[in-house]
């Protein structure tokens, strides 16, 4: 199939799915055959917490005068231009759209229309735009699983810097983006598919007051995570349980947590010859551990995605979770939760052992800090690529990232320098818009980040094959963990065979 035909068909399939004319399973099968990774489609990172601190926005958080002066100067030829951008609801997109883009618009005279949509609708807009080459959208939000499919439809930012020296932002410093994120999110082969834009990542969050009350220390290992959680459930249940999971049957959230447990027990999804090995001894040990941990979780956990998991901690139902770091500011906000000032963040539990990336297949990188990032890129079909490049530089520069972070978005910055920005560090205290968890996020990115396999069929495998079978297992449909994992192995083999 020609690339143009493939893109047209992909656009048609995606449009049918969004319009409800195709069910999710059929959509995942179709997109995997077209080479599109779309693991979380139909679910997205839904209910991602975003707590804009308006007082900070109005009184303290002003953009750099130098950046604004540059924008005013370089933006003159583009005054009156309108840019369009469709994005998932992420902390950077929400902060830019609701609070920060006005500064860009005032300085440049460029209007920016940002559509914040569910992830599957973002893909719908992008595939239709790419297939038609109309350039309706000037900037693309690229989920990491889409990088291969759209790598030729966006500008490599390194090429833009070289080709458009007169439009290059002073001190933009593309080398400031964290290398692990460039490699894990924004590169396909030798191309940069945009720059790292958003980085949800698993960290360990626990209730310090409960741990201290029971004489426990922060869990540094998986065994400590279990024994601590069991102690809390025994001593404080049924009001408070030791741990909350994200274990909804058939949902991508369950696959995310299982994968983190699998990697933490020295296992992997695939081996170097691209065969499923989640059912080997390490995989069985990981699922047995997960089962044991579930036994001391709150009732109903098998109905929770990351949102239910986060609410369990926020409402005092659970004392810990291994989950997305961007929840932490939500827990610290006294107007949103019952646990403000009571939670602490630490790096994920250390793995019992860790399989090396070269021992895995499809680019899988084992690590307990499961990540799910995205990139921002300029469309090759944009009618206003230079104006879009100005916006992209501004939206991802260190100054804007610092503003996004201190406004309370919660996600970790994708630039190294932002973690050390005085404005970011000044908010490392209890309360709304806290940044006190960010050293843990940065360390997890640098040392403990895990990335899922990169193959077209992963969409169906991660959002259907694995979580459906795991859901059946936790509901008692299998006789043993091995039987469930062997069934997953059979299912994955069938998907890969086509």
NUDO-362771 format. One record per residue (C-alpha): residue number from 1; x, y, z; residue in one letter. Coordinates in nm, 2 decimals, padded with zeros to 4 digits. Example, Ala and Ser with C-alpha at 12.3 -4.5 7.8 and 13.67 -1.06 7.14 Angstrom:
[node 1,[01.23,-00.45,00.78],"a"],
[node 2,[01.37,-00.11,00.71],"s"],
% end
This chain:
[node 1,[00.00,00.00,00.00],"x"],
[node 2,[00.13,00.34,-00.09],"x"],
[node 3,[00.20,00.58,00.19],"x"],
[node 4,[-00.07,00.82,00.07],"x"],
[node 5,[-00.32,00.54,00.05],"x"],
[node 6,[-00.23,00.41,00.39],"x"],
[node 7,[-00.27,00.76,00.54],"x"],
[node 8,[-00.61,00.80,00.37],"x"],
[node 9,[-00.73,00.47,00.50],"x"],
[node 10,[-00.60,00.54,00.85],"x"],
[node 11,[-00.78,00.87,00.85],"x"],
[node 12,[-01.10,00.70,00.74],"x"],
[node 13,[-01.07,00.43,01.01],"x"],
[node 14,[-00.99,00.68,01.28],"x"],
[node 15,[-01.29,00.90,01.18],"x"],
[node 16,[-01.52,00.60,01.19],"x"],
[node 17,[-01.40,00.51,01.54],"x"],
[node 18,[-01.45,00.86,01.68],"x"],
[node 19,[-01.80,00.88,01.52],"x"],
[node 20,[-01.90,00.55,01.69],"x"],
[node 21,[-01.92,00.36,01.37],"x"],
[node 22,[-01.65,00.11,01.47],"x"],
[node 23,[-01.59,-00.05,01.81],"x"],
[node 24,[-01.26,-00.02,01.99],"x"],
[node 25,[-01.14,-00.37,01.93],"x"],
[node 26,[-01.19,-00.35,01.55],"x"],
[node 27,[-01.02,-00.01,01.55],"x"],
[node 28,[-00.72,-00.14,01.73],"x"],
[node 29,[-00.69,-00.43,01.49],"x"],
[node 30,[-00.72,-00.20,01.19],"x"],
[node 31,[-00.47,00.06,01.31],"x"],
[node 32,[-00.21,-00.20,01.41],"x"],
[node 33,[-00.22,-00.34,01.06],"x"],
[node 34,[-00.15,00.02,00.93],"x"],
[node 35,[00.15,00.06,01.16],"x"],
[node 36,[00.00,00.29,01.41],"x"],
[node 37,[00.06,00.26,01.78],"x"],
[node 38,[-00.24,00.39,01.96],"x"],
[node 39,[-00.22,00.22,02.30],"x"],
[node 40,[-00.44,00.44,02.51],"x"],
[node 41,[-00.70,00.55,02.25],"x"],
[node 42,[-01.05,00.56,02.37],"x"],
[node 43,[-00.92,00.61,02.73],"x"],
[node 44,[-00.64,00.86,02.72],"x"],
[node 45,[-00.49,00.98,03.04],"x"],
[node 46,[-00.85,01.08,03.13],"x"],
[node 47,[-00.91,01.29,03.44],"x"],
[node 48,[-00.55,01.41,03.46],"x"],
[node 49,[-00.54,01.66,03.74],"x"],
[node 50,[-00.47,02.02,03.66],"x"],
[node 51,[-00.50,02.28,03.92],"x"],
[node 52,[-00.43,02.63,03.79],"x"],
[node 53,[-00.32,02.86,04.07],"x"],
[node 54,[-00.48,03.19,03.96],"x"],
[node 55,[-00.32,03.39,04.24],"x"],
[node 56,[00.02,03.29,04.12],"x"],
[node 57,[-00.07,03.36,03.77],"x"],
[node 58,[-00.19,03.71,03.84],"x"],
[node 59,[00.07,03.82,04.09],"x"],
[node 60,[00.40,03.64,04.05],"x"],
[node 61,[00.41,03.44,03.73],"x"],
[node 62,[00.52,03.68,03.45],"x"],
[node 63,[00.71,03.56,03.14],"x"],
[node 64,[01.07,03.67,03.09],"x"],
[node 65,[01.10,04.02,02.96],"x"],
[node 66,[01.38,03.90,02.73],"x"],
[node 67,[01.16,03.63,02.58],"x"],
[node 68,[00.87,03.88,02.53],"x"],
[node 69,[01.11,04.13,02.37],"x"],
[node 70,[01.23,03.87,02.12],"x"],
[node 71,[00.88,03.76,02.04],"x"],
[node 72,[00.77,04.12,01.98],"x"],
[node 73,[01.06,04.17,01.74],"x"],
[node 74,[01.06,03.85,01.55],"x"],
[node 75,[00.68,03.81,01.54],"x"],
[node 76,[00.62,04.14,01.35],"x"],
[node 77,[00.60,03.98,01.00],"x"],
[node 78,[00.34,03.73,01.12],"x"],
[node 79,[00.10,03.97,01.29],"x"],
[node 80,[-00.26,03.87,01.20],"x"],
[node 81,[-00.18,03.51,01.14],"x"],
[node 82,[-00.40,03.24,01.31],"x"],
[node 83,[-00.24,02.91,01.43],"x"],
[node 84,[-00.44,02.60,01.51],"x"],
[node 85,[-00.34,02.32,01.75],"x"],
[node 86,[-00.53,02.01,01.86],"x"],
[node 87,[-00.41,01.85,02.18],"x"],
[node 88,[-00.50,01.61,02.46],"x"],
[node 89,[-00.58,01.76,02.80],"x"],
[node 90,[-00.23,01.78,02.94],"x"],
[node 91,[-00.09,02.01,03.21],"x"],
[node 92,[00.13,02.21,02.96],"x"],
[node 93,[-00.16,02.25,02.71],"x"],
[node 94,[-00.41,02.35,02.97],"x"],
[node 95,[-00.18,02.61,03.13],"x"],
[node 96,[-00.08,02.75,02.79],"x"],
[node 97,[-00.44,02.76,02.67],"x"],
[node 98,[-00.60,02.91,02.98],"x"],
[node 99,[-00.33,03.14,03.11],"x"],
[node 100,[-00.02,03.18,02.91],"x"],
[node 101,[-00.09,03.21,02.54],"x"],
[node 102,[-00.22,03.56,02.59],"x"],
[node 103,[00.14,03.68,02.64],"x"],
[node 104,[00.25,03.52,02.31],"x"],
[node 105,[-00.05,03.67,02.12],"x"],
[node 106,[00.01,04.02,02.27],"x"],
[node 107,[00.37,04.01,02.18],"x"],
[node 108,[00.34,03.87,01.83],"x"],
[node 109,[00.00,03.96,01.70],"x"],
[node 110,[-00.04,03.59,01.62],"x"],
[node 111,[-00.37,03.43,01.73],"x"],
[node 112,[-00.35,03.08,01.87],"x"],
[node 113,[-00.66,02.85,01.87],"x"],
[node 114,[-00.60,02.55,02.09],"x"],
[node 115,[-00.85,02.26,02.08],"x"],
[node 116,[-00.83,02.05,02.40],"x"],
[node 117,[-00.98,01.71,02.31],"x"],
[node 118,[-00.98,01.34,02.41],"x"],
[node 119,[-00.68,01.16,02.27],"x"],
[node 120,[-00.87,00.97,02.00],"x"],
[node 121,[-01.02,01.30,01.87],"x"],
[node 122,[-00.67,01.44,01.85],"x"],
[node 123,[-00.56,01.15,01.64],"x"],
[node 124,[-00.88,01.19,01.43],"x"],
[node 125,[-00.80,01.56,01.36],"x"],
[node 126,[-00.43,01.48,01.28],"x"],
[node 127,[-00.49,01.18,01.05],"x"],
[node 128,[-00.75,01.37,00.85],"x"],
[node 129,[-00.51,01.66,00.82],"x"],
[node 130,[-00.22,01.45,00.72],"x"],
[node 131,[-00.42,01.25,00.46],"x"],
[node 132,[-00.56,01.56,00.30],"x"],
[node 133,[-00.24,01.77,00.33],"x"],
[node 134,[-00.47,02.07,00.38],"x"],
[node 135,[-00.27,02.21,00.67],"x"],
[node 136,[-00.58,02.29,00.88],"x"],
[node 137,[-00.36,02.24,01.19],"x"],
[node 138,[-00.02,02.41,01.22],"x"],
[node 139,[00.11,02.21,01.52],"x"],
[node 140,[00.07,01.84,01.61],"x"],
[node 141,[00.06,01.68,01.95],"x"],
[node 142,[00.24,01.35,01.90],"x"],
[node 143,[00.18,01.07,02.14],"x"],
[node 144,[00.50,00.86,02.17],"x"],
[node 145,[00.33,00.56,02.01],"x"],
[node 146,[00.26,00.77,01.70],"x"],
[node 147,[00.61,00.88,01.63],"x"],
[node 148,[00.69,00.62,01.37],"x"],
[node 149,[00.36,00.68,01.18],"x"],
[node 150,[00.40,01.06,01.16],"x"],
[node 151,[00.78,01.11,01.15],"x"],
[node 152,[00.77,01.23,00.79],"x"],
[node 153,[00.47,01.46,00.84],"x"],
[node 154,[00.65,01.70,01.08],"x"],
[node 155,[00.96,01.91,01.08],"x"],
[node 156,[01.27,01.78,01.27],"x"],
[node 157,[01.33,02.08,01.50],"x"],
[node 158,[01.71,02.05,01.45],"x"],
[node 159,[01.64,02.12,01.08],"x"],
[node 160,[01.43,02.42,01.17],"x"],
[node 161,[01.70,02.56,01.39],"x"],
[node 162,[01.96,02.52,01.11],"x"],
[node 163,[01.74,02.64,00.82],"x"],
[node 164,[01.57,02.93,01.01],"x"],
[node 165,[01.86,03.10,01.20],"x"],
[node 166,[01.68,03.43,01.18],"x"],
[node 167,[01.38,03.28,01.37],"x"],
[node 168,[01.58,03.08,01.63],"x"],
[node 169,[01.50,03.18,01.99],"x"],
[node 170,[01.82,03.29,02.17],"x"],
[node 171,[01.92,03.03,02.43],"x"],
[node 172,[01.65,02.79,02.32],"x"],
[node 173,[01.92,02.52,02.37],"x"],
[node 174,[01.77,02.20,02.23],"x"],
[node 175,[02.03,02.00,02.42],"x"],
[node 176,[01.86,02.10,02.74],"x"],
[node 177,[01.58,01.85,02.68],"x"],
[node 178,[01.64,01.54,02.90],"x"],
[node 179,[01.82,01.28,02.69],"x"],
[node 180,[01.61,00.99,02.82],"x"],
[node 181,[01.30,01.17,02.70],"x"],
[node 182,[01.44,01.26,02.36],"x"],
[node 183,[01.54,00.89,02.30],"x"],
[node 184,[01.22,00.75,02.46],"x"],
[node 185,[00.96,00.99,02.32],"x"],
[node 186,[01.07,01.22,02.05],"x"],
[node 187,[01.30,01.02,01.82],"x"],
[node 188,[01.22,00.77,01.55],"x"],
[node 189,[01.53,00.62,01.39],"x"],
[node 190,[01.75,00.93,01.32],"x"],
[node 191,[01.47,01.19,01.32],"x"],
[node 192,[01.34,01.40,01.60],"x"],
[node 193,[00.96,01.40,01.58],"x"],
[node 194,[00.92,01.73,01.76],"x"],
[node 195,[01.06,01.79,02.11],"x"],
[node 196,[00.95,01.64,02.44],"x"],
[node 197,[00.64,01.81,02.56],"x"],
[node 198,[00.48,01.62,02.84],"x"],
[node 199,[00.60,01.34,03.07],"x"],
[node 200,[00.36,01.15,03.30],"x"],
[node 201,[00.58,00.89,03.49],"x"],
[node 202,[00.53,00.65,03.78],"x"],
[node 203,[00.67,00.75,04.12],"x"],
[node 204,[00.60,00.62,04.47],"x"],
[node 205,[00.35,00.84,04.67],"x"],
[node 206,[00.27,00.75,05.03],"x"],
[node 207,[00.11,00.90,05.35],"x"],
[node 208,[00.40,01.01,05.57],"x"],
[node 209,[00.17,01.06,05.88],"x"],
[node 210,[00.04,00.70,05.86],"x"],
[node 211,[00.38,00.56,05.80],"x"],
[node 212,[00.52,00.74,06.10],"x"],
[node 213,[00.23,00.65,06.32],"x"],
[node 214,[00.29,00.28,06.25],"x"],
[node 215,[00.67,00.30,06.26],"x"],
[node 216,[00.72,00.23,05.89],"x"],
[node 217,[00.97,00.37,05.65],"x"],
[node 218,[00.92,00.47,05.28],"x"],
[node 219,[00.91,00.15,05.07],"x"],
[node 220,[01.24,00.11,04.90],"x"],
[node 221,[01.17,-00.24,04.77],"x"],
[node 222,[00.87,-00.43,04.64],"x"],
[node 223,[00.88,-00.65,04.95],"x"],
[node 224,[00.87,-00.34,05.18],"x"],
[node 225,[00.58,-00.20,04.97],"x"],
[node 226,[00.38,-00.52,05.04],"x"],
[node 227,[00.47,-00.56,05.41],"x"],
[node 228,[00.40,-00.19,05.48],"x"],
[node 229,[00.07,-00.20,05.29],"x"],
[node 230,[-00.03,-00.52,05.47],"x"],
[node 231,[00.04,-00.37,05.81],"x"],
[node 232,[-00.16,-00.05,05.73],"x"],
[node 233,[-00.46,-00.25,05.61],"x"],
[node 234,[-00.44,-00.48,05.92],"x"],
[node 235,[-00.42,-00.19,06.16],"x"],
[node 236,[-00.64,00.07,05.99],"x"],
[node 237,[-00.88,-00.12,05.77],"x"],
[node 238,[-01.16,-00.11,05.67],"x"],
[node 239,[-01.13,00.27,05.68],"x"],
[node 240,[-00.78,00.30,05.54],"x"],
[node 241,[-00.59,00.05,05.32],"x"],
[node 242,[-00.22,00.03,05.26],"x"],
[node 243,[-00.22,00.06,04.88],"x"],
[node 244,[-00.45,00.15,04.59],"x"],
[node 245,[-00.41,00.01,04.24],"x"],
[node 246,[-00.53,00.10,03.90],"x"],
[node 247,[-00.68,-00.24,03.81],"x"],
[node 248,[-00.99,-00.19,03.59],"x"],
[node 249,[-01.05,-00.50,03.39],"x"],
[node 250,[-00.98,-00.44,03.02],"x"],
[node 251,[-00.84,-00.09,03.07],"x"],
[node 252,[-00.49,00.03,02.97],"x"],
[node 253,[-00.44,00.14,03.33],"x"],
[node 254,[-00.42,-00.22,03.44],"x"],
[node 255,[-00.16,-00.30,03.18],"x"],
[node 256,[00.05,00.00,03.29],"x"],
[node 257,[00.05,-00.11,03.66],"x"],
[node 258,[00.11,-00.48,03.57],"x"],
[node 259,[00.40,-00.38,03.34],"x"],
[node 260,[00.57,-00.18,03.62],"x"],
[node 261,[00.54,-00.49,03.85],"x"],
[node 262,[00.67,-00.71,03.57],"x"],
[node 263,[00.97,-00.50,03.51],"x"],
[node 264,[01.03,-00.46,03.88],"x"],
[node 265,[01.06,-00.84,03.92],"x"],
[node 266,[01.32,-00.87,03.65],"x"],
[node 267,[01.08,-00.97,03.37],"x"],
[node 268,[00.99,-00.82,03.04],"x"],
[node 269,[00.71,-00.84,02.79],"x"],
[node 270,[00.92,-00.96,02.50],"x"],
[node 271,[01.27,-01.11,02.47],"x"],
[node 272,[01.53,-01.02,02.21],"x"],
[node 273,[01.39,-01.26,01.95],"x"],
[node 274,[01.05,-01.08,01.99],"x"],
[node 275,[00.87,-01.36,02.17],"x"],
[node 276,[00.64,-01.29,02.47],"x"],
[node 277,[00.81,-01.39,02.79],"x"],
[node 278,[00.58,-01.23,03.04],"x"],
[node 279,[00.49,-01.59,03.14],"x"],
[node 280,[00.84,-01.70,03.24],"x"],
[node 281,[00.94,-01.75,03.60],"x"],
[node 282,[00.99,-01.38,03.66],"x"],
[node 283,[00.66,-01.30,03.50],"x"],
[node 284,[00.48,-01.55,03.72],"x"],
[node 285,[00.65,-01.42,04.03],"x"],
[node 286,[00.54,-01.06,03.93],"x"],
[node 287,[00.18,-01.16,03.88],"x"],
[node 288,[00.18,-01.36,04.21],"x"],
[node 289,[00.31,-01.05,04.39],"x"],
[node 290,[00.05,-00.83,04.22],"x"],
[node 291,[-00.22,-01.08,04.34],"x"],
[node 292,[-00.09,-01.07,04.69],"x"],
[node 293,[-00.08,-00.69,04.69],"x"],
[node 294,[-00.44,-00.68,04.55],"x"],
[node 295,[-00.56,-00.88,04.85],"x"],
[node 296,[-00.48,-00.59,05.09],"x"],
[node 297,[-00.62,-00.31,04.86],"x"],
[node 298,[-00.97,-00.15,04.90],"x"],
[node 299,[-01.27,-00.33,04.77],"x"],
[node 300,[-01.37,-00.23,04.42],"x"],
[node 301,[-01.01,-00.16,04.30],"x"],
[node 302,[-01.08,-00.37,03.99],"x"],
[node 303,[-01.31,-00.09,03.88],"x"],
[node 304,[-01.05,00.18,03.91],"x"],
[node 305,[-00.83,00.34,03.65],"x"],
[node 306,[-00.56,00.59,03.76],"x"],
[node 307,[-00.84,00.84,03.85],"x"],
[node 308,[-01.01,00.61,04.10],"x"],
[node 309,[-00.66,00.52,04.24],"x"],
[node 310,[-00.58,00.89,04.28],"x"],
[node 311,[-00.91,00.96,04.45],"x"],
[node 312,[-00.86,00.68,04.69],"x"],
[node 313,[-00.54,00.85,04.82],"x"],
[node 314,[-00.69,01.20,04.80],"x"],
[node 315,[-00.99,01.09,05.02],"x"],
[node 316,[-00.78,00.90,05.27],"x"],
[node 317,[-00.90,00.56,05.16],"x"],
[node 318,[-00.55,00.44,05.08],"x"],
[node 319,[-00.21,00.52,05.21],"x"],
[node 320,[00.01,00.48,04.90],"x"],
[node 321,[00.02,00.43,04.53],"x"],
[node 322,[00.27,00.37,04.25],"x"],
[node 323,[00.14,00.60,03.99],"x"],
[node 324,[00.17,00.92,03.78],"x"],
[node 325,[00.38,01.19,03.95],"x"],
[node 326,[00.15,01.47,03.83],"x"],
[node 327,[-00.11,01.36,04.09],"x"],
[node 328,[00.11,01.49,04.36],"x"],
[node 329,[00.02,01.86,04.35],"x"],
[node 330,[-00.35,01.75,04.35],"x"],
[node 331,[-00.29,01.58,04.68],"x"],
[node 332,[-00.12,01.89,04.82],"x"],
[node 333,[-00.40,02.12,04.74],"x"],
[node 334,[-00.60,02.19,05.06],"x"],
[node 335,[-00.91,02.29,04.86],"x"],
[node 336,[-00.91,01.96,04.66],"x"],
[node 337,[-00.82,01.68,04.90],"x"],
[node 338,[-00.81,01.57,05.26],"x"],
[node 339,[-00.44,01.49,05.26],"x"],
[node 340,[-00.27,01.82,05.19],"x"],
[node 341,[00.08,01.82,05.34],"x"],
[node 342,[00.05,01.45,05.44],"x"],
[node 343,[00.19,01.28,05.13],"x"],
[node 344,[00.55,01.23,05.03],"x"],
[node 345,[00.71,01.13,04.70],"x"],
[node 346,[01.00,00.89,04.66],"x"],
[node 347,[01.15,00.70,04.37],"x"],
[node 348,[00.98,00.38,04.27],"x"],
[node 349,[01.06,00.06,04.46],"x"],
[node 350,[01.39,-00.08,04.35],"x"],
[node 351,[01.36,-00.38,04.11],"x"],
[node 352,[01.44,-00.72,04.25],"x"],
[node 353,[01.64,-00.75,03.93],"x"],
[node 354,[01.62,-00.57,03.59],"x"],
[node 355,[01.64,-00.72,03.25],"x"],
[node 356,[01.87,-00.52,03.01],"x"],
[node 357,[01.71,-00.35,02.71],"x"],
[node 358,[01.92,-00.56,02.47],"x"],
[node 359,[01.76,-00.87,02.62],"x"],
[node 360,[01.42,-00.73,02.52],"x"],
[node 361,[01.24,-00.69,02.19],"x"],
[node 362,[01.07,-00.40,02.00],"x"],
[node 363,[01.27,-00.13,02.19],"x"],
[node 364,[01.12,-00.22,02.53],"x"],
[node 365,[01.31,-00.06,02.81],"x"],
[node 366,[01.24,-00.22,03.15],"x"],
[node 367,[01.21,00.02,03.44],"x"],
[node 368,[00.96,00.06,03.73],"x"],
[node 369,[00.90,00.43,03.64],"x"],
[node 370,[00.65,00.35,03.37],"x"],
[node 371,[00.63,00.66,03.14],"x"],
[node 372,[00.37,00.79,02.89],"x"],
[node 373,[00.51,01.10,02.72],"x"],
[node 374,[00.44,01.31,02.41],"x"],
[node 375,[00.60,01.56,02.17],"x"],
[node 376,[00.51,01.89,02.01],"x"],
[node 377,[00.59,01.94,01.64],"x"],
[node 378,[00.53,02.17,01.35],"x"],
[node 379,[00.32,02.02,01.07],"x"],
[node 380,[00.49,02.00,00.72],"x"],
[node 381,[00.15,02.09,00.58],"x"],
[node 382,[00.11,02.41,00.78],"x"],
[node 383,[00.04,02.72,00.58],"x"],
[node 384,[00.22,02.92,00.85],"x"],
[node 385,[00.52,02.70,00.94],"x"],
[node 386,[00.74,02.99,01.05],"x"],
[node 387,[00.48,03.14,01.28],"x"],
[node 388,[00.41,02.79,01.41],"x"],
[node 389,[00.78,02.74,01.48],"x"],
[node 390,[00.79,03.06,01.68],"x"],
[node 391,[00.50,02.93,01.89],"x"],
[node 392,[00.66,02.59,01.93],"x"],
[node 393,[00.98,02.74,02.05],"x"],
[node 394,[00.80,02.97,02.30],"x"],
[node 395,[00.57,02.69,02.43],"x"],
[node 396,[00.86,02.46,02.50],"x"],
[node 397,[01.14,02.70,02.60],"x"],
[node 398,[01.27,02.69,02.96],"x"],
[node 399,[01.09,03.01,03.06],"x"],
[node 400,[00.74,02.89,02.95],"x"],
[node 401,[00.81,02.54,03.11],"x"],
[node 402,[00.89,02.71,03.44],"x"],
[node 403,[00.56,02.90,03.42],"x"],
[node 404,[00.36,02.59,03.34],"x"],
[node 405,[00.53,02.40,03.63],"x"],
[node 406,[00.47,02.67,03.89],"x"],
[node 407,[00.11,02.72,03.79],"x"],
[node 408,[00.05,02.38,03.93],"x"],
[node 409,[00.03,02.15,03.63],"x"],
[node 410,[00.20,01.88,03.82],"x"],
[node 411,[00.38,01.70,03.53],"x"],
[node 412,[00.76,01.70,03.53],"x"],
[node 413,[00.93,01.94,03.30],"x"],
[node 414,[01.10,01.79,03.00],"x"],
[node 415,[01.41,02.03,03.03],"x"],
[node 416,[01.69,01.98,03.28],"x"],
[node 417,[01.73,02.35,03.35],"x"],
[node 418,[01.37,02.39,03.46],"x"],
[node 419,[01.41,02.16,03.76],"x"],
[node 420,[01.68,02.40,03.89],"x"],
[node 421,[01.49,02.72,03.80],"x"],
[node 422,[01.45,02.94,04.12],"x"],
[node 423,[01.08,03.00,04.04],"x"],
[node 424,[01.02,02.62,04.04],"x"],
[node 425,[01.23,02.56,04.35],"x"],
[node 426,[01.06,02.84,04.54],"x"],
[node 427,[00.73,02.64,04.53],"x"],
[node 428,[00.88,02.33,04.68],"x"],
[node 429,[00.66,02.36,04.98],"x"],
[node 430,[00.32,02.22,05.09],"x"],
[node 431,[00.02,02.37,04.92],"x"],
[node 432,[-00.14,02.42,04.58],"x"],
[node 433,[00.10,02.43,04.29],"x"],
[node 434,[00.37,02.25,04.49],"x"],
[node 435,[00.69,02.14,04.31],"x"],
[node 436,[00.83,01.95,04.61],"x"],
[node 437,[00.79,01.62,04.43],"x"],
[node 438,[00.99,01.72,04.12],"x"],
[node 439,[01.34,01.61,04.23],"x"],
[node 440,[01.19,01.26,04.26],"x"],
[node 441,[01.04,01.29,03.91],"x"],
[node 442,[01.37,01.40,03.76],"x"],
[node 443,[01.56,01.12,03.93],"x"],
[node 444,[01.30,00.87,03.81],"x"],
[node 445,[01.33,00.99,03.45],"x"],
[node 446,[01.71,00.98,03.46],"x"],
[node 447,[01.76,00.64,03.63],"x"],
[node 448,[01.44,00.44,03.66],"x"],
[node 449,[01.22,00.52,03.35],"x"],
[node 450,[01.05,00.23,03.18],"x"],
[node 451,[00.92,00.24,02.82],"x"],
[node 452,[00.67,00.00,02.66],"x"],
[node 453,[00.75,-00.19,02.34],"x"],
[node 454,[00.73,-00.01,02.01],"x"],
[node 455,[00.54,-00.22,01.75],"x"],
[node 456,[00.22,-00.15,01.56],"x"],
[node 457,[00.03,-00.43,01.73],"x"],
[node 458,[00.11,-00.29,02.07],"x"],
[node 459,[-00.21,-00.09,02.06],"x"],
[node 460,[-00.43,-00.40,02.05],"x"],
[node 461,[-00.20,-00.60,02.29],"x"],
[node 462,[-00.18,-00.33,02.56],"x"],
[node 463,[-00.54,-00.21,02.55],"x"],
[node 464,[-00.72,-00.53,02.49],"x"],
[node 465,[-00.52,-00.86,02.49],"x"],
[node 466,[-00.33,-00.81,02.82],"x"],
[node 467,[-00.58,-00.61,03.04],"x"],
[node 468,[-00.88,-00.82,02.94],"x"],
[node 469,[-00.70,-01.14,03.03],"x"],
[node 470,[-00.57,-00.99,03.35],"x"],
[node 471,[-00.92,-00.87,03.44],"x"],
[node 472,[-01.05,-01.22,03.39],"x"],
[node 473,[-00.76,-01.36,03.61],"x"],
[node 474,[-00.84,-01.12,03.90],"x"],
[node 475,[-01.20,-01.21,03.88],"x"],
[node 476,[-01.11,-01.58,03.92],"x"],
[node 477,[-01.15,-01.71,03.57],"x"],
[node 478,[-00.82,-01.88,03.56],"x"],
[node 479,[-00.68,-02.16,03.78],"x"],
[node 480,[-00.34,-02.00,03.83],"x"],
[node 481,[-00.12,-01.70,03.73],"x"],
[node 482,[00.07,-01.92,03.49],"x"],
[node 483,[-00.25,-02.02,03.31],"x"],
[node 484,[-00.35,-01.66,03.27],"x"],
[node 485,[-00.01,-01.56,03.14],"x"],
[node 486,[00.00,-01.85,02.90],"x"],
[node 487,[-00.33,-01.74,02.77],"x"],
[node 488,[-00.19,-01.39,02.72],"x"],
[node 489,[00.10,-01.55,02.54],"x"],
[node 490,[-00.14,-01.73,02.30],"x"],
[node 491,[-00.34,-01.42,02.24],"x"],
[node 492,[-00.03,-01.21,02.17],"x"],
[node 493,[00.10,-01.47,01.92],"x"],
[node 494,[-00.23,-01.46,01.74],"x"],
[node 495,[-00.22,-01.08,01.72],"x"],
[node 496,[00.13,-01.08,01.59],"x"],
[node 497,[00.05,-01.35,01.34],"x"],
[node 498,[-00.24,-01.13,01.21],"x"],
% end
